[in-house]
């Protein structure tokens, strides 16, 4: 009987159905039922969008800090960020105060601001944090991070030398940028910006063209936003000597990747790589017999920078078998196997619409994990 001693569980959320922590709980419960002597180590993860703070706190411990900051359209909103690593590290979600759920159907990317994100960064810096992990996913904005920068002391001046807080539709009015007022505490803080996209700031693969429509921008507005981001980049290059147009992730969160790099010296990194380093994945998984990961839908994007591919590379280096449990799978399984995935299992056991599947996904996930464990136990050690 192949009884396993240690299983590491490190899934992404199943978008629209189960959080990463929920998935870990279901998988862990099945391990305890079938292999009561095995140690199940849960590492819930997120890629920088909603759930990032909760995932880090679940994996590492810490506390959630409640703050009231500026929302997407300027009104105060309740928000939060996480403190972990003995309160030395802050984990901040852009989505917490500038996310799409906060605007509902009233989506106007050209008018939304990231000012509240800057307020959270300032709060964490003034608490004495020496590292900030900033999740860039899920924003409703397209202001290039100018709002966040303004909240941190950066001044944006128009042609009349008047200071203002730019949004997407007014980035083109920036005449000059004054960085002398940047919050002093930020100069000694390591800032890592997490994203799961590699889009540039402008152009056909830029923030406005790719993500603007889902944030409420029609074709004319997309064109305006793209031109304004290009102007913004030109001013940053002239006044700060920094090129923010083409590096991967510059277009994340409506160009916030570019802004955080330019004004705060943030390192833009794939979300899963940041998570794996921060939770000390190799240390936790080095003596595991099996690693289990997963996500809601396995598709072409899973191959580049997503949770499954990131975990696969590390599992291959450790020479530990890796199973991927997913909601749905397109035909890219062979490519993932070459990266380090041993096998892929879909939890969808009946042909049904998503509206039906999401009501039974928890039972389907548990049943799938139970069958996997039964199969493992069927073979002699």
C-alpha positions as CSV (number, residue, x, y, z in Angstrom):
1,X,0.0,0.0,0.0
2,X,1.5,3.3,-1.1
3,X,0.9,5.4,2.0
4,X,2.3,8.9,1.5
5,X,4.0,10.7,4.4
6,X,3.7,14.3,3.2
7,X,1.5,16.1,0.6
8,X,1.9,19.8,-0.2
9,X,-1.4,21.4,-1.4
10,X,-0.8,24.7,-3.3
11,X,-3.8,25.5,-5.6
12,X,-4.9,28.8,-7.0
13,X,-8.6,29.8,-6.5
14,X,-11.2,28.3,-8.8
15,X,-12.4,31.7,-10.1
16,X,-16.1,32.3,-9.4
17,X,-16.5,29.3,-7.2
18,X,-13.9,28.5,-4.6
19,X,-11.1,30.4,-2.9
20,X,-7.7,28.9,-2.7
21,X,-8.2,28.4,1.0
22,X,-11.4,26.5,0.4
23,X,-9.7,24.3,-2.1
24,X,-6.9,23.5,0.3
25,X,-9.5,22.7,3.0
26,X,-11.4,20.3,0.8
27,X,-8.2,18.5,-0.4
28,X,-6.7,18.3,3.1
29,X,-9.9,16.8,4.5
30,X,-9.8,14.0,1.8
31,X,-6.1,13.3,2.6
32,X,-7.0,12.9,6.3
33,X,-9.8,10.5,5.5
34,X,-7.8,8.3,3.1
35,X,-4.3,8.7,4.6
36,X,-4.7,9.7,8.3
37,X,-1.0,9.4,9.0
38,X,0.0,11.7,6.2
39,X,0.9,15.4,6.8
40,X,-1.0,17.7,4.5
41,X,0.6,21.1,4.2
42,X,-1.7,23.8,2.8
43,X,-0.3,26.8,1.0
44,X,-3.2,28.8,-0.5
45,X,-2.1,31.2,-3.2
46,X,-3.3,34.1,-5.3
47,X,-1.8,35.9,-8.3
48,X,-2.2,39.5,-7.2
49,X,-5.9,40.1,-7.5
50,X,-8.8,39.6,-5.0
51,X,-7.8,37.1,-2.3
52,X,-4.1,37.9,-2.3
53,X,-4.1,39.3,1.2
54,X,-6.1,36.4,2.6
55,X,-3.9,33.8,0.8
56,X,-0.7,35.3,2.3
57,X,-2.2,35.5,5.8
58,X,-3.5,31.9,5.5
59,X,-0.1,30.7,4.4
60,X,2.2,32.7,6.7
61,X,0.0,34.1,9.5
62,X,-0.3,37.7,10.4
63,X,-3.1,40.2,10.8
64,X,-5.5,42.2,8.6
65,X,-5.4,46.0,8.9
66,X,-8.6,47.9,8.3
67,X,-8.3,51.4,6.7
68,X,-10.7,53.9,5.1
69,X,-9.3,55.2,1.8
70,X,-10.3,56.8,-1.4
71,X,-12.3,54.6,-3.7
72,X,-12.3,54.3,-7.5
73,X,-14.4,57.4,-7.9
74,X,-13.1,59.5,-5.1
75,X,-15.5,58.6,-2.3
76,X,-14.2,57.0,0.9
77,X,-14.4,53.2,1.0
78,X,-13.5,50.6,3.7
79,X,-10.4,48.7,2.7
80,X,-7.7,46.5,4.2
81,X,-4.2,45.1,3.8
82,X,-2.2,42.4,5.5
83,X,0.8,42.5,7.9
84,X,2.9,39.4,8.0
85,X,6.5,38.4,8.8
86,X,6.3,39.9,12.3
87,X,4.7,43.1,10.8
88,X,7.8,43.8,8.6
89,X,6.0,42.9,5.4
90,X,2.7,44.5,4.1
91,X,0.6,42.7,1.5
92,X,-1.7,45.1,-0.4
93,X,-4.3,44.4,-3.0
94,X,-5.0,47.1,-5.6
95,X,-8.5,45.5,-5.9
96,X,-9.3,46.3,-2.3
97,X,-9.9,49.9,-3.0
98,X,-9.7,50.2,-6.8
99,X,-11.2,46.9,-7.9
100,X,-13.9,46.2,-10.5
101,X,-16.4,44.9,-7.9
102,X,-16.4,48.3,-6.2
103,X,-17.8,50.0,-9.3
104,X,-20.3,47.3,-10.3
105,X,-21.8,48.0,-13.7
106,X,-20.8,51.7,-13.4
107,X,-17.5,51.1,-15.2
108,X,-15.6,54.2,-16.4
109,X,-11.9,53.4,-16.6
110,X,-11.2,56.9,-17.7
111,X,-12.4,58.4,-14.4
112,X,-11.2,55.8,-11.9
113,X,-8.3,56.4,-9.6
114,X,-5.7,54.4,-7.7
115,X,-5.3,57.1,-5.1
116,X,-6.5,54.8,-2.3
117,X,-3.8,52.3,-3.1
118,X,-1.2,55.0,-2.5
119,X,-2.9,55.8,0.9
120,X,-2.6,52.1,1.9
121,X,1.1,52.1,0.8
122,X,1.7,55.2,2.9
123,X,-0.1,53.7,5.9
124,X,2.1,50.5,5.7
125,X,5.3,52.6,5.3
126,X,4.5,54.8,8.3
127,X,3.9,51.6,10.4
128,X,7.6,50.7,9.8
129,X,7.2,48.0,7.2
130,X,10.5,47.3,5.3
131,X,8.8,45.3,2.5
132,X,5.6,45.8,0.6
133,X,4.1,43.2,-1.7
134,X,1.6,44.9,-4.0
135,X,-1.0,42.9,-6.0
136,X,-1.9,44.5,-9.3
137,X,-4.8,42.3,-10.3
138,X,-8.5,43.2,-10.7
139,X,-8.4,47.0,-11.0
140,X,-11.1,49.2,-12.5
141,X,-8.5,51.9,-13.3
142,X,-6.4,53.1,-16.2
143,X,-4.5,56.0,-14.6
144,X,-1.0,54.5,-14.9
145,X,-0.7,54.5,-11.1
146,X,-0.6,58.3,-11.1
147,X,-3.3,58.4,-8.4
148,X,-1.3,56.2,-6.1
149,X,1.8,58.2,-6.7
150,X,0.0,61.5,-5.9
151,X,-1.1,60.0,-2.6
152,X,2.5,59.3,-1.8
153,X,3.7,62.9,-2.5
154,X,4.4,63.0,-6.2
155,X,3.1,66.2,-7.9
156,X,1.7,66.2,-11.4
157,X,1.6,69.7,-12.9
158,X,-0.4,70.9,-15.8
159,X,0.6,73.6,-18.4
160,X,-0.4,76.3,-15.9
161,X,1.9,74.7,-13.2
162,X,-1.1,73.7,-11.2
163,X,-0.9,70.4,-9.3
164,X,-3.7,67.9,-9.9
165,X,-4.4,64.2,-9.5
166,X,-4.6,62.6,-13.0
167,X,-7.0,59.9,-14.0
168,X,-7.0,58.1,-17.3
169,X,-8.8,60.8,-19.2
170,X,-6.5,63.6,-17.9
171,X,-3.0,61.9,-18.1
172,X,-2.6,63.9,-21.3
173,X,-2.7,67.1,-19.3
174,X,0.5,66.4,-17.4
175,X,3.1,68.9,-18.3
176,X,5.7,68.0,-15.7
177,X,6.3,65.7,-12.7
178,X,7.9,66.7,-9.4
179,X,9.1,63.7,-7.3
180,X,10.8,65.8,-4.5
181,X,7.9,65.3,-2.1
182,X,7.8,61.5,-2.2
183,X,7.1,60.1,1.3
184,X,10.6,59.7,2.8
185,X,9.9,56.3,4.4
186,X,9.5,54.8,1.0
187,X,13.1,55.3,0.0
188,X,14.3,52.4,2.2
189,X,11.4,49.9,1.5
190,X,11.6,47.0,-0.9
191,X,8.5,47.0,-3.1
192,X,7.5,44.0,-5.2
193,X,4.5,44.4,-7.5
194,X,2.8,41.1,-8.4
195,X,1.0,40.5,-11.7
196,X,0.0,37.6,-13.9
197,X,0.1,39.5,-17.2
198,X,3.0,40.6,-19.4
199,X,1.3,43.4,-21.3
200,X,3.2,46.6,-22.2
201,X,1.9,50.0,-21.2
202,X,0.7,51.2,-24.6
203,X,-0.2,49.9,-28.1
204,X,-2.2,46.8,-29.3
205,X,-1.1,44.8,-26.3
206,X,-1.2,47.7,-23.9
207,X,-3.3,48.4,-20.8
208,X,-6.1,50.3,-22.6
209,X,-6.4,48.1,-25.7
210,X,-6.5,44.8,-23.8
211,X,-8.2,45.6,-20.5
212,X,-10.0,48.9,-21.2
213,X,-13.1,47.3,-22.7
214,X,-13.8,45.1,-19.6
215,X,-13.5,48.3,-17.5
216,X,-16.2,50.1,-19.5
217,X,-14.1,51.8,-22.2
218,X,-15.7,52.0,-25.7
219,X,-13.3,52.1,-28.7
220,X,-13.1,55.9,-28.7
221,X,-12.2,55.9,-25.0
222,X,-9.7,53.1,-25.5
223,X,-7.9,55.3,-28.1
224,X,-7.9,58.3,-25.7
225,X,-6.6,56.2,-22.8
226,X,-3.8,54.7,-25.0
227,X,-2.7,58.1,-26.2
228,X,-2.7,59.5,-22.7
229,X,-0.6,56.6,-21.4
230,X,1.9,57.2,-24.2
231,X,2.1,60.9,-23.2
232,X,2.5,59.9,-19.6
233,X,5.4,57.6,-20.5
234,X,7.0,60.4,-22.5
235,X,6.9,62.8,-19.5
236,X,8.2,60.1,-17.2
237,X,11.1,59.5,-19.6
238,X,11.9,63.3,-19.9
239,X,11.6,64.2,-16.2
240,X,12.7,60.9,-14.5
241,X,14.9,59.3,-17.2
242,X,12.9,56.0,-16.9
243,X,11.5,54.0,-19.8
244,X,8.2,52.4,-18.8
245,X,6.7,51.6,-22.1
246,X,7.8,48.1,-23.0
247,X,8.8,46.0,-20.0
248,X,6.5,43.0,-19.2
249,X,3.8,43.9,-16.7
250,X,4.0,47.7,-17.3
251,X,0.4,47.6,-18.4
252,X,-0.9,45.6,-15.4
253,X,-3.7,47.3,-13.4
254,X,-4.3,50.0,-16.0
255,X,-0.6,50.9,-16.3
256,X,0.0,50.8,-12.5
257,X,3.0,48.5,-13.1
258,X,4.6,51.3,-15.0
259,X,3.9,53.9,-12.4
260,X,5.1,51.8,-9.5
261,X,8.3,51.0,-11.3
262,X,8.9,54.6,-12.2
263,X,8.1,56.3,-8.9
264,X,8.8,53.7,-6.3
265,X,11.4,51.5,-8.0
266,X,9.1,48.5,-7.6
267,X,10.2,45.2,-9.0
268,X,7.5,43.8,-11.3
269,X,7.3,40.0,-10.8
270,X,5.0,37.2,-11.8
271,X,2.6,36.7,-8.9
272,X,3.3,33.0,-8.4
273,X,7.1,33.5,-8.3
274,X,6.6,36.1,-5.5
275,X,4.3,33.9,-3.6
276,X,6.6,30.8,-3.8
277,X,9.6,32.8,-2.6
278,X,7.8,34.6,0.2
279,X,6.3,31.4,1.7
280,X,9.6,29.5,1.3
281,X,8.1,26.9,-0.9
282,X,11.3,24.9,-1.4
283,X,11.8,24.6,2.3
284,X,8.2,23.4,2.9
285,X,8.1,21.0,-0.1
286,X,11.6,19.5,-0.3
287,X,10.7,16.4,1.7
288,X,7.2,16.0,0.2
289,X,6.1,12.8,-1.5
290,X,3.5,14.6,-3.6
291,X,2.5,18.1,-4.6
292,X,-1.0,19.0,-5.6
293,X,-1.9,22.3,-7.4
294,X,-4.8,23.4,-9.5
295,X,-7.0,26.2,-10.8
296,X,-10.5,26.8,-12.2
297,X,-9.6,26.5,-15.9
298,X,-6.5,25.2,-17.5
299,X,-5.9,27.0,-20.8
300,X,-3.1,28.6,-22.8
301,X,-2.5,31.3,-20.1
302,X,-1.7,28.6,-17.6
303,X,1.5,28.0,-19.5
304,X,3.0,31.4,-18.8
305,X,3.2,32.9,-15.3
306,X,0.2,31.3,-13.7
307,X,0.1,29.2,-10.6
308,X,0.3,25.8,-12.2
309,X,3.2,26.5,-14.4
310,X,5.1,28.3,-11.6
311,X,4.6,25.4,-9.2
312,X,5.5,22.9,-12.0
313,X,8.9,24.5,-12.6
314,X,9.7,24.3,-8.9
315,X,8.4,20.8,-8.5
316,X,10.5,19.6,-11.4
317,X,13.6,21.1,-9.8
318,X,12.8,19.2,-6.6
319,X,12.0,16.0,-8.5
320,X,8.6,15.6,-6.8
321,X,5.5,14.3,-8.6
322,X,2.9,17.1,-9.2
323,X,-0.8,16.6,-9.8
324,X,-2.9,19.4,-11.2
325,X,-6.6,19.3,-10.3
326,X,-8.7,21.7,-12.4
327,X,-12.3,22.7,-13.1
328,X,-11.9,22.5,-16.9
329,X,-9.0,21.7,-19.2
330,X,-8.2,22.7,-22.7
331,X,-5.8,20.9,-24.9
332,X,-2.5,22.1,-23.4
333,X,-1.8,19.3,-21.0
334,X,1.2,17.9,-22.8
335,X,2.9,21.3,-22.6
336,X,2.3,21.4,-18.8
337,X,3.7,17.9,-18.5
338,X,6.9,19.0,-20.1
339,X,7.1,21.8,-17.5
340,X,6.9,19.4,-14.6
341,X,3.2,18.4,-14.2
342,X,2.9,14.6,-13.7
343,X,-0.9,14.4,-14.5
344,X,-4.0,16.6,-14.9
345,X,-7.4,15.8,-13.5
346,X,-10.6,17.6,-14.2
347,X,-13.3,17.7,-11.5
348,X,-16.1,18.1,-14.0
349,X,-17.8,14.7,-14.0
350,X,-21.0,15.5,-15.8
351,X,-21.8,17.6,-18.9
352,X,-23.5,20.7,-17.5
353,X,-23.4,24.5,-17.8
354,X,-21.2,26.6,-15.4
355,X,-24.3,27.7,-13.5
356,X,-24.9,24.1,-12.5
357,X,-21.3,23.1,-12.1
358,X,-20.6,25.9,-9.5
359,X,-23.3,24.5,-7.2
360,X,-21.6,21.1,-7.1
361,X,-17.9,22.0,-7.5
362,X,-17.0,21.4,-3.9
363,X,-18.4,17.8,-3.9
364,X,-16.8,17.2,-7.3
365,X,-13.4,18.4,-6.1
366,X,-13.7,16.2,-3.0
367,X,-14.7,13.2,-5.1
368,X,-11.9,13.7,-7.5
369,X,-9.3,13.9,-4.8
370,X,-10.7,10.9,-3.1
371,X,-10.4,8.9,-6.3
372,X,-6.8,10.0,-6.8
373,X,-5.9,8.9,-3.3
374,X,-7.7,5.5,-3.8
375,X,-5.7,5.0,-6.9
376,X,-2.4,5.8,-5.1
377,X,-3.3,3.4,-2.3
378,X,-4.0,0.6,-4.7
379,X,-0.4,0.3,-5.7
380,X,2.2,-1.4,-3.4
381,X,4.9,0.9,-1.9
